[in-house]
Amino acid sequence: MRVTYSDPAVKQSTLPFCWTHSPVALQPWGMEIASEQSSGSGQGPEPAQKSLYEHAGGWSALRGFVDIFYTDVLADPLLQPLFGSGRPEHVDHLTAFDAESFGGPDDFSRSVGFAQLIDAHRGLAIAEPQRVRFVELYLAAADKAGLPADHAFRTALREHVEFGSRVAVQNSHAQTEADLHPLREVPHWHWPDS
């Protein structure tokens, strides 16, 4: 899996917290987090041909997926307290975040901004069972929405939500700015290594 950052605040010493389930080697900031994908794996399209965003079906497919996910979150007794009665713009914001993360348009960064995402999680005190349930519902929504089921795409999807949910947990417990995860921009996900 390759995840790229350009933010110099994200350094090697801060990333292992978020990568506890990933076998990739961590490298200093500004570098790709693992080696380039080799071609011809039969595990999904060639990375040079399609981004994860394109492979997922673009904006409309991601929007449908996030709408299913958000509906399930609001109905879940473990997660609903974190989300309250919901916010109409949340589906569009999460769709924009996922789209940008997977190589689509940078609408999230331009219109919402990562600082708002950090602020949205501050003080929520997300518990590990809530994080795990969030991941479960996210992946189940991918099935319900009919997102591609190939191994490479689903690996990227799982690692994306695992990483993001761990960042959210850390930020939800932060008492000071120093306690926040150092990530300050949308991470860009790429095809996993074969």
C-alpha positions as CSV (number, residue, x, y, z in Angstrom):
1,M,0.0,0.0,0.0
2,R,1.3,3.4,-0.8
3,V,0.0,6.5,1.1
4,T,1.6,9.8,0.3
5,Y,1.7,13.0,2.4
6,S,3.4,16.3,1.7
7,D,2.9,17.7,5.2
8,P,6.3,17.9,7.0
9,A,4.5,17.6,10.3
10,V,3.8,13.9,9.6
11,K,7.1,12.2,10.5
12,Q,8.1,8.5,10.9
13,S,7.9,8.6,14.6
14,T,4.2,9.6,14.7
15,L,2.8,7.1,12.1
16,P,3.1,3.7,13.8
17,F,0.1,4.5,16.0
18,C,-2.1,4.5,12.9
19,W,-0.5,1.6,11.1
20,T,-0.9,-1.1,13.8
21,H,-2.7,-3.4,11.3
22,S,-0.5,-2.7,8.3
23,P,2.6,-4.6,7.3
24,V,4.1,-1.8,5.3
25,A,7.5,-0.3,6.1
26,L,7.3,3.3,7.4
27,Q,9.5,5.9,5.8
28,P,10.2,9.6,6.6
29,W,7.6,12.2,5.7
30,G,7.2,13.3,2.2
31,M,8.1,9.9,0.8
32,E,5.8,7.1,-0.2
33,I,5.0,4.8,2.6
34,A,5.8,1.6,0.7
35,S,7.2,0.4,-2.6
36,E,5.6,1.0,-5.9
37,Q,2.9,-1.5,-7.0
38,S,4.2,-4.1,-9.4
39,S,2.1,-4.6,-12.5
40,G,0.3,-7.7,-13.7
41,S,-1.0,-9.0,-10.4
42,G,-4.5,-9.9,-11.6
43,Q,-5.7,-8.2,-8.4
44,G,-7.5,-5.3,-10.0
45,P,-6.7,-2.8,-12.7
46,E,-3.2,-1.6,-13.4
47,P,-2.5,1.4,-11.1
48,A,-1.3,3.5,-14.1
49,Q,-4.6,2.9,-15.8
50,K,-7.1,3.8,-13.1
51,S,-7.1,5.5,-9.7
52,L,-8.9,3.9,-6.8
53,Y,-11.5,6.7,-7.4
54,E,-12.1,5.7,-11.0
55,H,-12.1,2.0,-10.1
56,A,-14.8,2.6,-7.5
57,G,-17.0,4.2,-10.1
58,G,-16.3,7.9,-9.5
59,W,-18.3,10.4,-7.5
60,S,-21.8,8.9,-8.0
61,A,-20.7,5.4,-6.8
62,L,-18.9,6.8,-3.8
63,R,-21.8,9.1,-3.0
64,G,-24.2,6.1,-3.0
65,F,-21.8,4.1,-0.9
66,V,-21.4,6.9,1.7
67,D,-25.2,7.5,1.8
68,I,-25.8,3.9,2.7
69,F,-23.0,4.0,5.3
70,Y,-24.3,7.2,6.9
71,T,-27.8,5.8,7.1
72,D,-26.5,2.7,8.8
73,V,-24.3,4.8,11.2
74,L,-27.3,6.9,12.3
75,A,-29.3,3.7,13.0
76,D,-26.6,2.0,15.0
77,P,-27.0,2.3,18.8
78,L,-23.2,2.2,19.4
79,L,-22.4,5.0,16.8
80,Q,-25.5,7.1,16.8
81,P,-24.5,9.0,20.0
82,L,-21.4,10.2,18.2
83,F,-23.4,11.5,15.2
84,G,-26.6,12.7,16.9
85,S,-29.4,13.1,14.5
86,G,-27.0,13.7,11.6
87,R,-26.1,16.6,9.5
88,P,-27.2,17.0,5.9
89,E,-23.8,18.0,4.7
90,H,-22.0,15.0,6.2
91,V,-22.6,12.7,3.3
92,D,-21.2,15.2,0.8
93,H,-18.2,15.9,3.0
94,L,-17.4,12.3,3.5
95,T,-17.9,11.6,-0.2
96,A,-15.5,14.4,-1.0
97,F,-12.9,13.2,1.5
98,D,-13.0,9.6,0.2
99,A,-13.0,10.8,-3.5
100,E,-9.9,13.0,-2.9
101,S,-8.2,10.3,-0.9
102,F,-8.7,7.8,-3.7
103,G,-7.3,10.1,-6.4
104,G,-10.5,12.0,-7.4
105,P,-11.1,15.8,-7.3
106,D,-9.7,17.8,-4.4
107,D,-13.1,19.2,-3.4
108,F,-12.7,18.3,0.2
109,S,-9.5,20.3,0.6
110,R,-10.8,23.3,-1.3
111,S,-14.3,23.5,0.1
112,V,-14.2,21.9,3.6
113,G,-10.6,21.7,4.7
114,F,-8.8,19.3,6.9
115,A,-8.9,21.7,10.0
116,Q,-12.7,21.3,10.0
117,L,-12.4,17.5,10.0
118,I,-10.0,17.7,13.0
119,D,-12.4,20.0,14.8
120,A,-15.4,17.7,14.1
121,H,-13.7,14.9,16.1
122,R,-12.3,16.9,19.0
123,G,-13.9,16.0,22.3
124,L,-15.9,13.0,21.0
125,A,-13.8,10.5,23.1
126,I,-14.4,7.8,20.5
127,A,-14.0,4.3,22.2
128,E,-12.3,1.4,20.5
129,P,-15.6,-0.6,20.1
130,Q,-17.1,2.5,18.3
131,R,-14.1,2.6,16.0
132,V,-14.4,-1.1,15.2
133,R,-18.1,-0.8,14.5
134,F,-17.5,2.2,12.3
135,V,-15.0,0.1,10.2
136,E,-17.5,-2.8,10.1
137,L,-20.3,-0.6,8.8
138,Y,-18.1,1.1,6.3
139,L,-17.0,-2.2,4.8
140,A,-20.6,-3.6,4.9
141,A,-21.8,-0.5,3.1
142,A,-19.3,-1.1,0.3
143,D,-20.9,-4.5,-0.2
144,K,-24.4,-3.1,-0.1
145,A,-23.5,-0.3,-2.6
146,G,-21.9,-2.8,-5.0
147,L,-18.4,-1.2,-4.9
148,P,-15.8,-3.4,-6.6
149,A,-15.1,-6.5,-4.6
150,D,-11.6,-7.3,-6.0
151,H,-9.0,-8.0,-3.4
152,A,-6.8,-5.0,-4.3
153,F,-9.6,-2.5,-4.0
154,R,-11.0,-3.9,-0.8
155,T,-7.5,-4.0,0.7
156,A,-7.1,-0.3,-0.1
157,L,-10.6,0.5,1.2
158,R,-10.0,-1.4,4.5
159,E,-6.6,0.2,5.1
160,H,-8.1,3.6,4.3
161,V,-10.9,3.3,6.9
162,E,-8.6,1.7,9.5
163,F,-6.1,4.5,9.2
164,G,-8.7,7.2,9.2
165,S,-10.6,5.8,12.1
166,R,-7.4,5.6,14.2
167,V,-6.6,9.2,13.4
168,A,-10.1,10.2,14.4
169,V,-9.8,8.3,17.7
170,Q,-6.5,10.0,18.5
171,N,-8.0,13.4,17.7
172,S,-11.2,12.7,19.6
173,H,-9.1,12.3,22.8
174,A,-6.7,15.2,22.3
175,Q,-6.6,17.6,25.2
176,T,-4.0,19.9,23.5
177,E,-2.8,20.6,20.0
178,A,0.2,18.4,20.8
179,D,-2.1,15.5,21.4
180,L,-3.6,15.7,17.9
181,H,-2.4,13.3,15.2
182,P,0.1,15.4,13.0
183,L,-1.8,14.7,9.8
184,R,-3.1,18.0,8.4
185,E,-4.1,17.1,4.9
186,V,-6.1,14.5,3.1
187,P,-3.9,11.4,2.6
188,H,-3.7,10.0,-0.9
189,W,-4.2,6.2,-1.2
190,H,-2.9,4.1,-4.0
191,W,-3.1,0.5,-5.1
192,P,-1.7,-2.0,-2.6
193,D,1.3,-4.0,-3.4
194,S,0.6,-7.4,-4.9
